[in-house]
Amino acid sequence: PQQRSAAAPPDLRLRYGGTVHHRSAETSDDGASSSEAPQKYAGLVDSMFEFMCGPVFRADGMVHLTERDNFVDLGCGHGQVLLAVREVCPTCRCWGVELDDACFHVACAGAHDAAAVWAQEAAPVGIVHGSIDDCFVDGADRRDHECIMIDRHGREEIEVLDLAEALSHVTVVFLFLGEWANLRLRHKLLQVLPVGARIVTQAFQMGEDWPPDAETWIGGEQMGHPWFLYRVTEALKADPRMRSNEELARRFGTHWIQPPPNNYKPAHKRRQVLQQKQQQKQNAQELTVERRDDLRRLQVHVVEYEPPRPLIGLSLVIAAVVVWVAVVYIALVAKILPQTGIAALDWARGDTYFCHALPMTLVTLVVFRYWGWLSLEFFKNA
């Protein structure tokens, strides 16, 4: 058999990142691009699906696979889901579609490596190198694709598939693309898939208008994801909401040729964000009520402005001048005047306290003034 390199190039598109571009070509009514370039629904994310898909696809899991099932992974990436399904149900038909050339070769190489441990009754695993949109082409634009079928001996056989015809016989579809991609594919899948077919999505729902029939959580809180199960019914296939792109246009718009930024926000994380916003809004309302009650309890007294009264200021100035004149008279002037016969003036003439207090005050004033100047110089030059 032809061998393929399992080494992935370093420039693989990442599912949770990368450049986002707007649509440059005209958009048709169903949201499909009129450009000839293949539609890119999602990038690559590499996960340990061998441990995550077992609880989903095994006999007691959310999706019980049997030998009568026809399983397809749209956007199979490195093919871990296909290998996990082959491990759980060796006899069901199992194939995937991948557009990226590097991922396609890695998926084929991974199937070659894993084939040695498959059960003896294991059916081949098929991988198609093509676009997801090729599964929904009608009329003259339909063309056959080569599906690389790898059996348990690692041998390759090429099976020619009409993807649109093959998808109409599928019983289980797996999607791990994103909310935007799921909405773009929703009406197409309902149109092509038979009644009773099941759609399994990881992390991302099929829109707000289509609630899941079952839901489970695989993995821990940090690394795990919710898994959703949807069943195709006659009522859903006839529902006008499911057949239109109204929700796609309302939530994301129809102008994207690659997944928009909000595409990779899983439903459970969106619910957490909404709950946090509602809690913050409720806390803000409660805080506003508490502040309003506090303001009501707080009595604020506004004191009216009273202009200064000139009489009070003038009386203070006069009192200061009188005290200064009295001190100067007692300390200096009274000592050089003769006896006046007035008791108060003669007492001031014979005073020996204030006449010594003034010169002593001048000495201390010089000392303290020098200290003040010295402190200011130290402060300036610190």
C-alpha positions in Angstrom: 0.0 0.0 0.0 1.0 3.6 -0.6 2.5 5.1 2.5 1.9 8.7 3.5 3.9 10.9 5.8 2.4 11.4 9.3 4.3 14.6 10.0 2.0 17.6 10.1 3.3 20.9 8.8 3.7 23.7 11.3 1.3 26.0 9.5 -1.9 24.0 10.1 -4.9 26.2 10.8 -5.9 26.2 14.5 -9.5 25.9 15.4 -9.3 28.4 18.2 -7.5 31.2 16.5 -6.2 32.5 13.2 -7.0 35.3 10.8 -10.6 36.1 10.1 -11.6 37.5 6.8 -14.8 39.1 5.4 -16.6 37.8 2.4 -15.4 39.6 -0.8 -17.8 37.9 -3.2 -21.5 38.2 -3.4 -23.6 36.0 -1.0 -26.5 34.0 -2.1 -29.8 33.8 -0.3 -28.9 30.5 1.5 -25.6 32.1 2.8 -23.3 30.2 0.5 -20.4 31.9 -1.1 -20.5 32.5 -4.8 -16.7 32.3 -4.9 -15.2 29.2 -6.5 -12.9 28.7 -3.5 -13.9 25.9 -1.1 -15.7 27.0 2.0 -13.6 26.7 5.2 -15.9 25.8 8.1 -13.3 25.3 10.8 -9.7 24.8 11.6 -7.9 21.9 13.2 -8.0 20.9 16.9 -6.2 17.8 18.0 -7.8 16.0 20.9 -7.6 12.5 22.4 -10.9 11.3 20.9 -10.0 7.7 21.6 -10.8 8.4 25.3 -13.7 10.9 24.7 -15.7 9.1 22.0 -16.0 5.8 23.9 -18.5 7.0 26.4 -20.5 8.6 23.6 -20.6 5.8 20.9 -20.4 2.6 23.0 -23.4 0.4 23.7 -24.4 2.2 27.0 -23.5 5.7 25.6 -25.5 8.5 24.2 -25.2 7.2 20.6 -25.4 3.4 20.4 -23.6 2.4 17.1 -24.5 -0.9 15.5 -23.4 -2.7 12.3 -26.3 -1.2 10.5 -25.1 2.3 11.0 -23.4 4.5 8.4 -21.2 7.0 10.2 -19.6 10.1 8.7 -17.4 12.8 10.2 -17.7 16.0 8.3 -14.3 17.7 8.8 -12.5 14.7 10.2 -9.1 16.5 10.8 -6.5 13.9 11.8 -9.2 11.2 12.0 -9.2 10.4 15.7 -13.0 10.2 15.8 -13.0 7.7 12.9 -10.5 5.6 14.8 -12.5 5.8 18.0 -15.7 4.7 16.2 -13.9 1.9 14.6 -12.7 0.8 18.1 -16.2 0.9 19.6 -18.1 -0.5 16.6 -15.8 -2.5 14.2 -18.5 -3.5 11.8 -20.3 -0.2 11.0 -19.5 1.8 7.9 -17.2 4.6 8.9 -15.9 7.4 6.7 -14.9 11.1 6.9 -14.4 14.2 4.7 -11.5 16.5 5.1 -10.5 19.5 3.0 -7.1 20.3 4.3 -4.4 18.3 2.4 -2.0 18.0 5.3 -4.8 16.8 7.7 -6.0 14.3 5.0 -2.5 12.7 4.8 -2.1 12.6 8.6 -5.5 10.9 8.9 -4.6 8.3 6.3 -1.3 7.6 8.0 -3.0 7.4 11.4 -5.5 4.8 10.1 -2.5 2.8 8.7 -0.9 2.8 12.1 -4.1 1.9 14.0 -5.2 -0.9 11.6 -3.0 -3.5 13.2 -5.0 -3.5 16.4 -8.5 -3.6 14.8 -10.7 -6.6 15.2 -10.8 -9.3 12.6 -14.3 -8.3 11.5 -13.4 -4.6 11.4 -14.7 -2.9 8.2 -12.4 -0.4 6.4 -12.2 3.2 7.3 -12.8 5.7 4.5 -11.3 9.1 4.1 -12.3 11.6 1.3 -10.2 14.5 0.4 -12.8 17.1 -0.4 -15.0 19.9 0.8 -18.0 19.5 3.0 -20.0 21.5 0.5 -19.5 18.7 -2.0 -21.9 16.6 0.0 -24.7 19.0 -0.8 -24.3 19.6 -4.5 -27.2 19.0 -6.8 -27.7 18.7 -10.5 -24.9 18.9 -13.0 -22.4 20.2 -10.5 -22.2 16.9 -8.7 -19.0 14.9 -9.3 -17.5 11.7 -7.9 -14.8 11.7 -5.3 -12.2 9.1 -4.5 -12.5 7.7 -1.0 -9.4 6.0 0.4 -10.6 2.8 2.1 -8.1 1.4 4.6 -8.7 -2.1 5.9 -7.4 -3.8 9.0 -4.3 -5.0 7.2 -3.3 -1.4 6.2 -4.2 -2.0 2.6 -5.7 0.8 0.6 -8.5 0.6 -1.9 -10.1 3.5 -3.8 -13.9 3.6 -3.7 -15.6 6.2 -6.0 -18.3 8.1 -4.1 -21.0 10.5 -5.0 -20.8 12.4 -1.7 -24.3 13.8 -2.0 -25.8 10.3 -2.7 -23.6 8.8 0.1 -24.8 11.4 2.6 -28.4 10.6 1.9 -27.8 7.1 3.3 -25.9 8.2 6.5 -27.5 7.4 9.8 -25.0 9.2 12.1 -23.3 12.5 11.4 -20.5 13.9 13.6 -19.7 17.6 13.7 -16.9 19.4 15.7 -16.8 22.6 13.7 -18.4 25.5 15.6 -21.7 27.3 16.1 -21.5 29.3 12.8 -20.6 26.2 10.8 -23.4 24.2 12.4 -25.9 26.9 11.5 -24.6 27.0 7.9 -25.0 23.3 7.6 -28.2 22.8 9.5 -30.7 23.3 6.8 -28.6 21.4 4.3 -28.3 18.4 6.6 -32.0 18.4 7.3 -32.7 18.4 3.6 -30.4 15.5 2.7 -30.4 13.2 5.7 -33.2 10.6 6.1 -35.7 10.7 8.8 -34.3 9.0 11.9 -30.7 10.0 11.3 -28.8 11.3 14.2 -26.4 14.3 14.4 -23.8 14.3 17.1 -22.0 17.6 17.9 -19.2 18.3 20.3 -19.1 21.5 22.3 -21.3 23.4 19.8 -25.0 23.2 19.4 -27.1 23.3 16.2 -28.5 26.7 17.1 -30.9 28.2 19.6 -34.0 27.2 17.6 -33.2 23.5 17.7 -32.8 22.1 21.3 -30.8 18.8 21.6 -32.6 15.6 22.3 -29.9 14.4 24.6 -26.8 16.0 26.2 -23.8 14.6 28.1 -20.5 15.9 29.4 -17.2 14.1 28.7 -14.0 15.1 30.5 -13.3 17.5 33.3 -14.6 21.0 33.8 -11.5 22.6 32.4 -10.7 20.3 29.4 -14.0 18.6 28.8 -16.9 19.4 26.4 -20.6 18.9 26.3 -21.9 16.5 23.6 -25.3 17.0 22.0 -27.5 14.5 20.1 -30.1 15.6 17.5 -32.6 13.4 15.7 -33.9 14.2 12.3 -37.7 14.1 12.1 -40.4 14.9 9.6 -41.5 17.9 11.6 -38.0 19.4 11.7 -37.5 18.8 8.0 -40.7 20.8 7.3 -40.1 23.5 9.9 -39.6 26.9 8.2 -37.2 28.0 10.8 -34.9 25.0 10.2 -35.0 25.6 6.4 -34.0 29.2 6.6 -30.8 31.1 7.6 -32.6 33.6 9.8 -30.8 32.6 12.9 -27.4 32.6 11.1 -28.0 36.1 9.8 -29.2 37.3 13.1 -26.3 36.0 15.2 -23.3 36.0 12.8 -24.4 37.6 9.5 -23.9 36.0 6.1 -20.8 37.9 5.1 -18.1 35.5 6.4 -16.0 33.2 4.3 -14.2 31.9 7.5 -15.5 31.3 11.0 -16.2 34.6 12.7 -14.7 35.3 16.2 -17.8 34.2 18.2 -18.0 30.9 16.3 -15.8 29.1 18.8 -17.6 30.1 22.0 -19.4 26.9 23.1 -23.0 27.0 24.2 -22.2 26.2 27.8 -19.6 29.0 27.9 -22.1 31.4 26.4 -24.6 30.4 29.1 -21.9 31.0 31.7 -21.2 34.5 30.3 -24.9 35.4 30.2 -25.3 34.2 33.8 -22.4 36.2 34.9 -23.7 39.3 33.2 -27.2 38.8 34.7 -25.6 38.3 38.2 -23.5 41.5 37.7 -26.6 43.4 36.7 -28.5 42.1 39.7 -25.6 43.0 42.0 -25.5 46.5 40.5 -29.2 47.0 41.1 -28.9 45.8 44.7 -26.0 48.1 45.2 -28.0 51.0 43.8 -30.9 50.3 46.2 -28.5 50.0 49.1 -26.8 53.3 48.2 -30.2 55.0 47.9 -31.2 53.7 51.3 -27.9 54.9 52.8 -28.5 58.4 51.3 -32.0 58.5 52.7 -30.7 57.6 56.2 -27.9 60.1 55.9 -29.1 63.6 56.9 -27.1 66.2 55.1 -27.3 69.7 56.6 -26.5 72.6 54.3 -25.0 75.5 56.2 -25.8 78.8 54.5 -22.9 81.1 53.8 -22.6 84.1 56.2 -20.5 87.0 55.1 -17.8 88.2 57.6 -18.7 91.0 60.0 -16.3 94.0 59.8 -17.0 95.0 63.4 -15.4 91.8 64.8 -12.3 92.2 62.6 -11.9 95.8 63.5 -12.2 95.2 67.2 -9.5 92.5 67.0 -7.1 94.9 65.4 -7.8 97.6 68.0 -7.3 95.1 70.8 -3.9 94.0 69.3 -2.7 97.6 69.0 -3.8 98.4 72.5 -1.9 95.5 73.9 1.2 96.3 71.9 1.1 100.0 73.0 0.7 98.9 76.7 3.6 96.5 76.5 5.9 99.2 74.9 4.8 101.8 77.4 5.3 99.6 80.4 8.7 98.2 79.2 10.3 101.4 77.8 8.3 104.7 78.0 7.2 104.6 81.6 10.8 104.3 82.8 11.8 107.7 81.5 8.7 109.6 82.6 8.4 111.4 86.0 5.9 110.6 88.7 2.3 111.5 87.5 0.3 110.8 90.6 -1.8 108.3 88.6 -1.6 104.9 90.3 -1.7 102.8 87.1 1.0 104.9 85.3 3.2 105.1 88.4 2.9 101.3 88.8 4.1 100.9 85.2 7.0 103.3 86.0 8.1 101.1 88.9 7.6 97.8 87.1 10.7 95.6 86.9 9.2 92.5 85.1 8.1 93.6 81.7 11.1 95.9 81.2 13.3 92.8 81.4 10.9 90.5 79.5 11.2 92.4 76.2 15.0 92.3 75.8 15.0 88.6 76.7 12.3 87.9 74.2 14.4 89.5 71.5 17.3 87.2 72.2 15.1 84.0 72.0 13.5 85.4 68.8 16.9 85.6 67.1 17.8 82.1 68.1 14.5 80.6 66.9 14.6 82.6 63.7 18.1 81.3 63.0 16.9 77.7 63.6 14.0 78.2 61.3 16.3 79.5 58.5 18.8 76.6 59.1 16.0 74.0 58.9 14.7 75.5 55.6 18.2 75.4 54.1 18.6 71.7 55.1 15.2 71.0 53.5 16.2 72.7 50.3 19.5 70.9 50.0 18.4 67.5 51.2 
